[in-house]
C-alpha cells in the first residue's frame, strides 16, 4: 500500500495572496507547516521545521539579492527528521532559462510555473518528496541543454 501520509511543505513566496491561494487549493492534500515571504525568514523557518518539500518562489526579497538561490544555499544539506534531504520545488511565474538553471544548479529538484493546476502541483510535490525530479517538458529542455553543454562531448 502506498504511503498516503501528507507531505510536510513550507511555502515560500513574497506575495501573501498567492500563498493564501496555494494553501486553499492544496492545503487538504499536503501539510503546510509554515510560510515565509523573504529569504531570511524562509531559511530560518526551513531550518526550524525541516519539511519534506519547500515550494520556493525564485524571486524573493532579502538575502544576497539572489532570491530562491539564496534560500537553497542557506539550507544546503538539511535533512528531515526521517534523515531524508529537505527537497526544493521551484514554483515561479518565470519560465526563463536563466531562472530555471540557477535554481537547479543551486539544488532544487524541480521547477514548475504558477500556471500549474492544484492537482498537478500536489502530484509534483509528492514526486519531489519521493526523490524524483519534476519539470514541464519545456523547462526540462532548458536543463538538458544547460547540463549537456557543460558536460561536453562524451567519447
Buried (B, 14 or more C-beta within 10 A) or exposed (E): EEEEEBBBBBBBBBEEEBBBBBBEBBBEBBEBBBBBBBBBBBBEBBEEBBBBBBBBBBEBEBBEEBBBBBBBBBBEEBEBEEEEBBBBBBBBBBBEBEBBBBBBBBBBBBBBBBEBEBEEBBBBBBBBBBEEBBBBEEBBEBBEEBEEEEEEEEE
